[in-house]
């Protein structure tokens, strides 16, 4: 059973989604299509862009356009095809152009996503930002082991170990695989605090 997308006026929020089902990539991509529709909507039209200075475009882009997929990215891993499409639409908005005419892009989008001190404009790389938001959810699971979500996941996927030691399972749900993707950041960034040493397993291979 695949999920559906709930739309309410101007907002877009996923209501039912293939969290535990095995939806195809096409179905997953289709579930997020309202995001790309919104990004490519009136906010990216040339009429709006012509009225703005470079600084105004930057503010509009960061405050409005890049915030559109933030809610979905805090819960799900967006397909790479979708993030690539949003980057393409964003570059078109920044450099100018439309469906019929394409203007010169003077540097890569990856460079624009660098910090200003590094020569970029501080735009978000959506794939990196998406993973960071999922890692934030993983941190909440790790820090709140007594919560309902943590207890449910522990019973299903890591009954005999902690969340940080949990691994991918062949029977893992779509949601669990998303969390493991975000947990990779915690695995790289967290360090041991020895304290009394009761949780350290010296002979673990």
C-alpha positions, 0 to 999 in steps of 0.5 A: 500500500502506498501513501498519499499526499495531503494538500490543504490550501497553500500548504503541503504535508505528507499525511499517509506515506509508505513508511513500512511498505515497499513502494517503488522508486516511481511511487516515492518520487510521485509522492513528493511531486507537489514540492517540485510543483511549488518550487517551480511556481509563481515564486520562480516566475520571471515577473517576480525576479525582474522586480528584485535586486541581487540581495532581494533575490538572495533573501527570497531564495533563502527565506521562501524557496529553500524552506519549501521542502524543509518539512518533508526533509525533516521526515523523509529522504527526498529522492536524488532526482527531486533534489537535482530538479530543485537545484536546477530550478533554483539555478535557473531562478538565480541566473535568470532564464525560463523554459524557452531561454537559458542564460549563462550560469557563471559558476556551479551550483555546488560552489554557490552552496559554499559558505560566503567566507569560502567564496559561495553564497551560503545556499543549501545543498538539499541532499546534505541538509536533508541528511542533517535533518534526519540525523537530528531525528536520530539524535532525538531517538538516541537521547530519549530512549523512553519515548514511544518512537524509540521503544517501538523502533528498539523492539523491531530493529535493535532489541539487544543493543543500543541505537548507535549499534543498530544495523541495516536489516533485510526486513527493514522498513522504508522509515528504518532505512531513512533513519540509518542514512541519517545515523551515519552522521552520528556514527562519524561525529560522536565520540566516547565519554568514558565516565565509569566505563560500564558500557565499554565492551573491550573485547567487541570485534 
